[in-house]
Amino acid sequence: MTAATHATGAPPRALVFGATGAIGSAIAARCAGAGWQVTAVSRSGGGDDFDPAWDAIRTLAYDPFAATATAEAALREDGPYTAVVWAQGANSTDNVYNVDLDAHLALYQANCLYILATMKWLLEHKLLAPRARLCVISSIWQNLARQDKLSYCMSKAALQGLVLSASADLAKEGMLINAILPGALDTPMTRKNVAPAQLEKLSGATYFNQLPALEDVSQLALFLCSPQNTGITGQFIAADLGFSHVRLL
C-alpha cells in the first residue's frame, strides 16, 4: 500500500501510546500497514510485550512519571511526529459506596494525567510536527454511566475537557485533536470478562447483532491522524455501531 504523505513528502510518522493493548496494537499495525513510520510505546513493559511480527515498528518502554534518559532519547530520535495516538489506560470496578480514593487517583493518573504529561513533554521538546494530528482513545462511558464503574466513567469524562481545551490551544499551530469513543469491542478480553448473557445483550442492542470490532476503531484513528483529515478537531466520535444512541424497543 502506498503511504499517504504530509507536505514534506515523507510518510506520516506516528507515535502510539499503549501499543500493547488490543486497541493500541491494532492502531499501530494499521498505521504500519499504511506505510507509516510507527513508534509503539508500552508504559511498563519491554520488548517482550510487543507483537514479535512488528519488524517494521520501533518499540520502546516509556512511563512519563518514571521516565529514563534512554527512553526519552529514543522518543526524541524518532520525532517529530505527525500523528500521536493515546490508547493507554486502565479500568476498575467500584461505586460510590466502596470507592478507594487512592485507587481512584491512580486510575485518573493512568487515564488522564498520562496523556497530559506526555502531550506537554512532546510540545516542550518540539516533537510534534507542524499541523500534527492527535487522537485520544476514550470510551462511550465518557458520556454514559453504568453500575459499578464510577472511577472509570469519571476518568473518561475528564478526557472531554482535556480534548476540548487542547483543541482550542493547539489550533494556533494548526494541530487537530479528536477522541474516539469505542463501545464494548469484540476482543478475547471482552469475551473473557463479560458474561455470556451480557454479551448477548450488548450484541443485540442494535440490528447489527454484533459487537463493534477493533478494525472499526483502528480505521477511524488512521483517518483522523492522516493528511486526509483537514478540519475535524475537538470532536468525540463513537465507534460503537450506534449502541450509545440506539434503543430497540
MILUM-328885 format. One record per atom (N, C-alpha, C): residue in three letters; x, y, z. Coordinates in pm, whole numbers, plus 32768, in hexadecimal, padded with zeros to 4 digits. Layout:
<loros>
ALAXYZ
...
</loros>
This chain:
<loros>
MET80547F8A8000
MET800080008000
MET8058807C8000
THR803780DC7FAE
THR808581577FA7
THR806681AD8020
ALA80CD81E2805F
ALA80B9823380D6
ALA808882BD80B0
ALA802582F180FB
ALA7FFF837D80EC
ALA807183D28120
THR8082844880E8
THR80F0849D8113
THR80BE85248141
HIS810E85608198
HIS80F485E981C2
HIS813986488162
ALA813386C88183
ALA8169872F812A
ALA81FE871C8111
THR824486DC816C
THR82D386C6815C
THR82F2865C80F3
GLY828D860E80CC
GLY82A485A2806E
GLY82C7851F80B2
ALA82DD85238135
ALA830084AA8180
ALA827F846881B2
PRO828183E481C9
PRO820A83A28200
PRO81EF83D4828E
PRO817183D082BA
PRO815283F88344
PRO81A583A883A7
ARG81CB83E98412
ARG821783A8847D
ARG81BE83A684F9
ALA8193832F8521
ALA81318322858D
ALA817182F1860D
LEU81428329867C
LEU816982FE8701
LEU80EB82C98745
VAL80EE8249876F
VAL8078820987A9
VAL809881E08838
PHE805682208898
PHE806381FA8924
PHE7FFE818C8944
GLY80268131899C
GLY7FCF80C289BF
GLY7FC980598952
ALA803A8045890F
ALA803A7FF08897
ALA80397F5B88B4
THR803D7F338932
THR80327EA48950
THR7FA37E7A896D
GLY7F497EDC897E
GLY7EBD7EBD8990
GLY7E7C7E98890B
ALA7E047E628911
ALA7DC07E368897
ALA7DAA7EA98837
ILE7D7B7F1B8869
ILE7D5E7F8D8811
ILE7DDF7FCB87DE
GLY7E3E7FE48837
GLY7EBC8021880E
GLY7F087FCC87AC
SER7F087F4987C2
SER7F4B7EED8767
SER7F0C7EF186DD
ALA7E867EF386DA
ALA7E407EF78659
ALA7E5D7F78860F
ILE7E647FE78657
ILE7E7F80688616
ILE7F0E806E85E2
ALA7F6D803F8632
ALA7FF9803F8605
ALA80097FEA8588
ALA7FCB7F758588
ALA7FD47F1D8514
ALA7F917F5A849A
ARG7F1F7F9E84AE
ARG7ED87FDE8440
ARG7F2D804C8402
CYS7F6B809E8455
CYS7FC0810B8423
CYS803980D483D7
ALA8077806C8410
ALA80EA803083CD
ALA80C27FF38348
GLY804B7FB58344
GLY801B7F7982CA
GLY7FFF7FDF825D
ALA7FE5805C8286
ALA7FCE80C88226
ALA8050810A81FA
GLY80C180D48229
GLY814281098201
GLY81768178825A
TRP8136818D82CC
TRP816481F38329
TRP81DC81C08379
GLN822E821B83A7
GLN829981FA8406
GLN825D82008491
VAL8269819384DD
VAL82218187855C
VAL8281816C85CF
THR826F81B8863A
THR82B1819D86B9
THR82468173871C
ALA825280F9874F
ALA81EC80C087A8
ALA822280BD8837
VAL81D580F78892
VAL82028109891C
VAL81AE80B7897C
SER81F3807489D7
SER81B480308A48
SER81DF80798AC6
ARG8183808D8B22
ARG81A280DA8B9A
ARG820080918BF8
SER81ED80108C0B
SER82397FCC8C72
SER82887F548C40
GLY82747F2E8BC5
GLY82B57EB48B96
GLY83277ECD8B36
GLY83697E628B15
GLY83D67E678AB5
GLY83AE7E288A32
GLY84117E0189E6
GLY83F77DCC8961
GLY83A47D4E8960
ASP83A77CFE89CC
ASP835B7C8289CE
ASP82C57C9989D0
ASP829B7D1689F0
ASP820D7D3489F4
ASP81D27D4B8969
PHE82277D5B8906
PHE81F77D828883
PHE81EB7D098826
ASP81997D1B87BF
ASP81877CB4875A
ASP820C7C9C8712
PRO82417C238717
PRO82C27C0886D7
PRO82C07C198640
ALA82477C208605
ALA823E7C308573
ALA82527CC18548
TRP82617D1B85A9
TRP826D7DA9858A
TRP82FC7DCE8562
ASP832F7D9284FC
ASP83B97DAD84D4
ASP83CC7E3F84A9
ALA83647E7C8470
ALA83727F03843A
ALA834C7F6F84A0
ILE832C7F47851B
ILE82FE7FA68580
ILE83677FB485EE
ARG838C802E860F
ARG83E88048867D
ARG839A803B8701
THR83C87FE9875C
THR83847FD587DC
THR83DE8001884E
LEU83A1803E88B3
LEU83EF80668928
LEU8395807489A1
ALA83D1806C8A17
ALA838B807D8A95
ALA839D810C8AC5
TYR8330814B8AEF
TYR833881D68B1C
TYR82C781F28B7D
ASP82E9822D8BEE
ASP828782578C52
ASP82A782E88C74
PRO824E83468C57
PRO826D83D38C70
PRO828383F48D02
PHE8252839E8D5C
PHE826183B88DEA
PHE82DE83768E24
ALA8324832A8DD2
ALA83A282EC8DFC
ALA83FB82DE8D80
ALA8408834A8D38
ALA844C83458CB6
ALA84E283358CC7
THR851D82E58C6F
THR85AE82D58C6C
THR85E883288BFA
ALA8666834C8C08
ALA86A8839A8B9F
ALA86AC834C8B1C
THR86BB82C88B26
THR86C182768AAD
THR863E82798A61
ALA85CE826C8AA9
ALA854B826E8A69
ALA852F82F68A2C
GLU854F83608A74
GLU853783E68A3F
GLU858D840089C5
ALA860883CF89C6
ALA865F83E18952
ALA8626839988D8
ALA85EE832288ED
ALA85B382D6887E
ALA853B83208845
LEU84E9835A889C
LEU847683A6886D
LEU84A28421881D
ARG850A8463884C
ARG853C84D88802
ARG857784AF877C
GLU85B9843E8779
GLU85F8840E86FE
GLU859183F38691
ASP851D83BD86B8
ASP84B783988656
ASP8461840D8629
GLY8460847A8675
GLY840C84ED8653
GLY844D854585E9
PRO840685AE85C0
PRO838185D785EE
PRO8313857F85B3
TYR82A5857585FC
TYR8238851D85D7
TYR81C8856C8593
THR819785358527
THR8125857384E2
THR80A1853F851A
ALA80A584D28565
ALA802C849985A0
ALA804E845B8627
VAL7FF884718689
VAL80088434870D
VAL7F8183FC8738
VAL7F83837F8767
VAL7F0A833E879A
VAL7F2383118829
TRP7EC583338881
TRP7ECC8303890A
TRP7E638296891D
ALA7E91821A8924
ALA7E3781A88937
ALA7E53816189BA
GLN7EA081A38A11
GLN7EC281678A92
GLN7E4C81798AF2
GLY7E54813D8B65
GLY7DED81538BC9
GLY7DDA80D98C22
ALA7D8280EC8C83
ALA7D6580828CE2
ALA7CCE80818CFD
ASN7CA180158D38
ASN7C1380058D57
ASN7C057FDF8DEA
SER7B8F7FED8E1F
SER7B787FC58EA9
SER7AE27FB18EBF
THR7AC37F6D8F2B
THR7A387F568F51
THR7A237F8C8FDD
ASP79D07FF48FE9
ASP79B2802D906C
ASP793380809062
ASN790480B090D4
ASN788E810590D7
ASN78988167914B
VAL783181B9915C
VAL7839822291C2
VAL784181EA924F
TYR781B816B9261
TYR781E813092E6
TYR78A780F8930B
ASN78F180C892A9
ASN796D808192CA
ASN79E980BB9288
VAL79DF812F9248
VAL7A5181679200
VAL7AC8817C925E
ASP7B3C8152922F
ASP7BBA816A9276
ASP7BFA81E79238
LEU7C0E824E9287
LEU7C3982CE924F
LEU7CC682C79214
ASP7D1D827A924F
ASP7DA4826C9218
ASP7D9F82259191
ALA7D4E81BC9188
ALA7D408175910A
ALA7CFD81CE90A1
HIS7CA0822290CE
HIS7C5E82809074
HIS7CC382E19037
LEU7D1B8317908B
LEU7D8083739059
LEU7DE2832D8FFA
ALA7E0382B09018
ALA7E5D82648FC0
ALA7E1D82508F37
LEU7D9982378F35
LEU7D5482258EB6
LEU7D5082A98E68
TYR7D3A83168EAD
TYR7D3B839A8E6C
TYR7DC583B78E31
GLN7E2D83908E79
GLN7EB583A48E44
GLN7ECB83528DC6
ALA7E9E82D58DC7
ALA7EB3827D8D54
ALA7E6182A98CDB
ASN7DE682D78CF1
ASN7D8C82F48C82
ASN7D9183858C53
CYS7DB983E18CAB
CYS7DB484708C88
CYS7E3C84B58C92
LEU7E7B84B08D07
LEU7EF984F68D19
LEU7F6784C18CBE
TYR7F6284408CA0
TYR7FC484068C43
TYR7FC084508BBE
ILE7F4984698B8C
ILE7F3A84AE8B0C
ILE7F6C853D8B17
LEU7F4285838B80
LEU7F6C860E8B91
LEU800386198BA1
ALA803F85BF8BEF
ALA80CF85C48C07
ALA811E85AA8B88
THR80F685478B3B
THR813F85288AC0
THR812985938A55
MET80B085C98A4E
MET8095863389ED
MET80EB86AD8A0D
LYS80F186D38A8C
LYS814287468AB6
LYS81D5872E8A97
TRP820686B38AB0
TRP829386938A97
TRP82B1869A8A01
LEU825A866689AF
LEU826E866A891E
LEU827186FB88EC
LEU821A874E8923
LEU821887DB88FA
LEU829688238927
GLU82BF880989A3
GLU8337884B89D8
GLU83B388298986
HIS83BA87B08953
HIS842F87838908
HIS841B878E8870
LYS83AF87D4884B
LYS839387EF87BD
LYS8392876E876B
LEU8350870A87A2
LEU834886888760
LEU82C486718718
LEU826F86D88714
LEU81F686D186C4
LEU820D87248646
ALA81FD86E485D4
ALA821487288555
ALA81AA8793853F
PRO81C787F684EA
PRO8160885984C9
PRO80E388138492
ARG806F883F84C0
ARG7FEF88078495
ARG7FE3877284B9
ALA801B874A8528
ALA801086C08556
ALA7F7E869F8574
ARG7F5D861D8567
ARG7ED885EB8589
ARG7EE485948606
LEU7E9185B08669
LEU7E95856886E7
LEU7E10852386FF
CYS7E1584AF873E
CYS7D9A84618753
CYS7D9E841E87DC
VAL7D37842E882A
VAL7D2A83F188AE
VAL7CC0838488A8
ILE7CE2830E88D8
ILE7C7F82A388E1
ILE7C3A82AE8969
SER7BBD82D68967
SER7B6E82E389E1
SER7B0F826C89E9
SER7A8F828389FD
SER7A2D82178A09
SER79A182548A02
ILE793F820589D7
ILE78B7823689DB
ILE788C82548A6B
TRP78D482188ACC
TRP78B282308B59
TRP78E682B78B88
GLN791D83058B2C
GLN793C83918B46
GLN78BA83E08B58
ASN785383B88B0C
ASN77D484028B0C
ASN776083B48B48
LEU777883378B6A
LEU771082E38BA5
LEU774082B08C2C
ALA76E5827A8C79
ALA7709823D8CF9
ALA76D581AF8CFD
ARG7721815C8D40
ARG76F280D38D59
ARG771580AE8DE7
GLN76D5804B8E1B
GLN76E980278EA7
GLN77797FF88EC0
ASP77AD801B8F34
ASP782F7FEC8F63
ASP78A380148F09
LYS789780878EC8
LYS790480BC8E76
LYS791C81508E95
LEU791181738F13
LEU791C82008F3C
LEU799E823F8F11
SER7A1082098F3F
SER7A9182488F23
SER7AB382458E8F
TYR7A9181D88E4C
TYR7AAC81CF8DBD
TYR7A5C82388D71
CYS79DA82428D8C
CYS798882A58D47
CYS79B783338D64
MET79DC834E8DE0
MET7A0B83D48E03
MET7A8C83F78DBA
SER7AE883978DB0
SER7B6883B48D6D
SER7B5383C98CD8
LYS7AF8837D8C9C
LYS7ADC838F8C0D
LYS7A9284128BF5
ALA7A3A84398C50
ALA79F584B98C42
ALA7A57852E8C46
ALA7AC185208C94
ALA7B26858A8C9D
ALA7B6E859E8C17
LEU7B7485358BC5
LEU7BB785428B44
LEU7B6D85A28AE7
GLN7AEC85B38AFE
GLN7AA286128AAA
GLN7ADA869F8ABD
GLY7AF386C68B39
GLY7B2D874A8B53
GLY7BBA87558B1C
LEU7C0786E88B25
LEU7C9086EB8AF2
LEU7C9187008A5B
VAL7C4286B38A13
VAL7C4286BB8980
VAL7C0C87418951
LEU7BA08771898E
LEU7B6987F28966
LEU7BCC88648980
SER7C0A886389F5
SER7C6A88CC8A15
SER7CE388C689B8
ALA7D14884C899E
ALA7D88883D8946
ALA7D65886788B8
SER7CEA884C888C
SER7CC588738804
SER7CC8890A87F4
ALA7CA58953885E
ALA7CAC89E5885A
ALA7D3C8A15885F
ASP7D8C89DB88B7
ASP7E168A0988CA
ASP7E7089E88853
LEU7E5D89728818
LEU7EB7894487AE
LEU7E94897C8725
ALA7E2089BD871A
ALA7DF589F08698
ALA7E568A598662
LYS7E978AA286BB
LYS7EF38B0A868C
LYS7F6A8AD18642
GLU7F868A4E8656
GLU7FF18A0C860D
GLU7FB989B085A0
GLY7F3889BD8585
GLY7EFB896D851C
GLY7EE888DC853E
MET7EF088B885BE
MET7EE3882C85E7
MET7E5188098600
LEU7E2E878F85DE
LEU7DA8875C85F2
LEU7DAB86ED865C
ILE7D4686EB86B3
ILE7D3E86818717
ILE7CAD86568727
ASN7C9885D38729
ASN7C12859A8736
ASN7C1785218792
ALA7BA284F287B7
ALA7B98847A880A
ALA7B3E841487C7
ILE7B64839687D4
ILE7B10832887A7
ILE7AD382E78823
LEU7A5282CA881C
LEU7A0B828E888C
LEU79DD82018864
PRO7A30819D887E
PRO7A058113885D
PRO799980E488BC
GLY79488087888B
GLY78EF803F88E3
GLY79347FC18913
ALA78E87F618940
ALA79217EDF8966
ALA794A7E9888E5
LEU79CD7E8688D2
LEU7A007E4F8856
LEU7A087DB6885B
ASP7A027D7B87E7
ASP7A0B7CE987DE
ASP7A9E7CC087E4
THR7ACF7CAC885D
THR7B597C838874
THR7B597C0B88D3
PRO7BC77BC088D6
PRO7BCF7B4F8935
PRO7BBC7B7C89C6
MET7BEE7BF489E8
MET7BDF7C238A71
MET7B4C7C3E8A92
THR7B047C798A34
THR7A757C918A4A
THR7A2D7C0E8A61
ARG7A497BAC8A0E
ARG7A037B2C8A19
ARG7A2D7AE08A99
LYS7AA37B008ACC
LYS7AD07AC18B48
LYS7A8F7B018BC2
ASN7A7D7B868BBE
ASN7A537BD08C35
ASN79BD7BEE8C39
VAL79787BDD8BCA
VAL78E97BFC8BC6
VAL78997B7A8BBF
ALA78367B6F8C14
ALA77E57AF68C1A
ALA779B7AE18B96
PRO77847A628B70
PRO773F7A458AF2
PRO76BA7A8E8AE3
ALA766D7A998B50
ALA75EC7ADE8B49
ALA75FF7B728B2B
GLN76667BAE8B66
GLN76827C3A8B4B
GLN76B27C4D8ABB
LEU77067BF18A8A
LEU77347BF989FF
LEU76BE7BF3899F
GLU76607B9A89BC
GLU75EB7B8E8965
GLU759A7C0F8967
LYS758D7C4B89DC
LYS75427CC889E8
LYS75877D39899D
LEU760D7D4389AA
LEU76597DAB8964
LEU76517D9888CD
SER76627D1E88A1
SER765F7D028811
SER75D67D1F87D5
GLY756D7D058823
GLY74E67D1787F1
GLY74AD7DA18806
ALA74FF7E008831
ALA74CE7E87884B
ALA74A97ED187CC
THR74E17EA9875A
THR74BD7EE186D8
THR74A37E6E8678
TYR746E7E8D8603
TYR74527E2585A1
TYR74D07DF1855C
PHE75437E29857E
PHE75BF7DED854C
PHE75D47D63858B
ASN75A07D518605
ASN75AC7CD2864D
ASN763D7CA5865B
GLN76937D038679
GLN77207CE4868F
GLN77607D5586DD
LEU77D57D378716
LEU78247D9F8758
LEU78797DE786F0
PRO78987E678707
PRO78F77EA986AE
PRO797F7E6586B6
ALA79CE7E73864C
ALA7A4F7E2F8642
ALA7AC27E908653
LEU7B367E588672
LEU7BAF7EAB867B
LEU7BC87EF785FA
GLU7BA67EB98589
GLU7BBC7EFA8509
GLU7B6D7F7C84FE
ASP7AF87F82853D
ASP7AA77FFC8538
ASP7AF1806F857A
VAL7B37805285E5
VAL7B8280BA862E
VAL7C0380DD85E4
SER7C4C807885B8
SER7CCE80928579
SER7CBF80DD84F4
GLN7C5980BD84A7
GLN7C4181038429
GLN7C1F81958443
LEU7BCE81AE84A9
LEU7BA9823784CB
LEU7C22828784FB
ALA7C758247854F
ALA7CEE828A857F
ALA7D4B82AB850B
LEU7D58825084AC
LEU7DAD82678438
LEU7D7D82E283EB
PHE7CFB82EE83D7
PHE7CC78362838F
PHE7CDD83E483DE
LEU7CB883E4845D
LEU7CC2845F84AC
LEU7D52849184B6
CYS7DB3843584B0
CYS7E3F845A84BB
CYS7E83846C8434
SER7E3A845D83C9
SER7E7484628344
SER7E6A84EE8308
PRO7EB48508829C
PRO7EA885888256
PRO7E1C859E821D
GLN7DCE8532820B
GLN7D47854181D7
GLN7CEB858A8238
ASN7D0D858982B8
ASN7CC185D8831A
ASN7CF486678315
THR7CA986BD82D7
THR7CD5874782C4
THR7C9187AB8321
GLY7C2987818369
GLY7BE587E483BB
GLY7B9387AE842E
ILE7B9C872D844A
ILE7B4F86F584BA
ILE7BA387008538
THR7B728747859C
THR7BBB8755861A
THR7B58876E868B
GLY7B7E87488705
GLY7B28875A8778
GLY7AAB87058775
GLN7AAF8694872E
GLN7A398640871D
GLN7A4885BC8768
PHE79D68582878A
PHE79D1850487D4
PHE797B84A48783
ILE79BC84448743
ILE797883F086E1
ILE796C83628718
ALA78F083368728
ALA78D682B0875C
ALA78ED824886F0
ALA793381DE8713
ALA7945816A86BC
ALA790380F58702
ASP787F80F58701
ASP783380968753
ASP77BB805B870A
LEU77B880668685
LEU774880348635
LEU76C3806F8663
GLY76C880EA8696
GLY764F812F86BE
GLY761D81118749
PHE766580BD8794
PHE7635808E8816
PHE760E81018874
SER765E816B8877
SER764581D588D8
SER75D1823088B3
HIS759B82218839
HIS752E8279880D
HIS74B5822D87D8
VAL74B481A987E3
VAL7449815987AA
VAL740681078818
ARG738381018813
ARG733980AB886E
ARG72D58059881E
LEU72E07FD58825
LEU727E7F7E87E7
LEU72127F5F884E
LEU71977F838830
LEU71297F74888F
LEU70CD7F028868
</loros>
